[in-house]
Amino acid sequence: MWDYTEKVMDHYRHPRNVGSIEDADAVGIAGSLVCGDQLKIYLKIENDIVTDAKFQTFGCGSAVASSSILTEMIIGKTVDEVRKITNKDIADELGGLPPEKMHCSVMGYEALEDALKNYKAEGYVDLDEIKANDEENKIICTCFQVTKKTIIDAIKTNGLKTVDEVTNYTKAGGACGRCKGDIQKVIDEYYNGKAEKEDIKDLTPTQRILKINNIIETQISPELVKDGGDIELVDIKDNDIYVKLRGQCSGCKNSTMTLKLFVESTLKNALGSDINVVEVN
């Protein structure tokens, strides 16, 4: 049995703003009845402020609670403020959700995004802007109709690292499982810096250390461990990253090649071409 907060139970038992708005200025849909969960959200917008919001949800108690709290969160806010709301914000507002139910908060985020993606106060849709998002809107999980953008947003907002975590948050890969390889590719692409690349110069010293150590622990170390080796971050001085190879890697005649062609290349891809990796004994 999952452990729900009192706030989740309150919004499940007494959901707010249930229904529809006939003359809504924006309408968004997420999920699918075929998959068991679906949310439709209606927004009334006046002078760039969401003055009313209602929802219709078919799903579990977490889906109802997430939809209910979302409408309360957005009423009275500007469109720009509403656009910044993430699934994590929804879950946090409820006091948290079990990992297996985080996809309910993601569904709320997706419905809100769907409602606002083509909304413009001027009343027109920029077709070039829509075409630019074609790659992001690519369907990765056909069973649950989960897009690449939804997966990337979930990874970015919640720090997801594994396919199972992505499944908990988005349902992608939770049915036939054929898309799990594609989900892993999206995860790898993201953490290799292709989906999002931070400028290391803008990071504080602490953020810099944490980011470098995270790349080593999640991308580099697991690959070296497969061959009986490992790696340890020793120090960071400006653009020089000092590391120590362990296990089979420490005495390997190809250690220099490993450092330059794998370790340094991986770090450069994520942090910039001026990175230099130095081995210490």
CORGIGI-V804247 format. One record per helix or strand of 3 or more residues. SS is the DSSP state (H for helix, E for strand). FROM is the first residue (numbers start at 1). TO is the last residue. If there is no record, write none. Layout:
# CORGIGI-V804247
SS_FROM_TO + SS_FROM_TO
This chain:
# CORGIGI-V804247
H_6_13 + E_26_32 + E_37_46 + E_49_58 + H_61_74 + H_79_83 + H_87_93 + H_99_116 + H_127_132 + E_139_141 + H_148_158 + H_163_170 + H_180_191 + H_200_202 + H_205_226 + E_229_237 + E_240_247 + H_255_271 + E_276_279
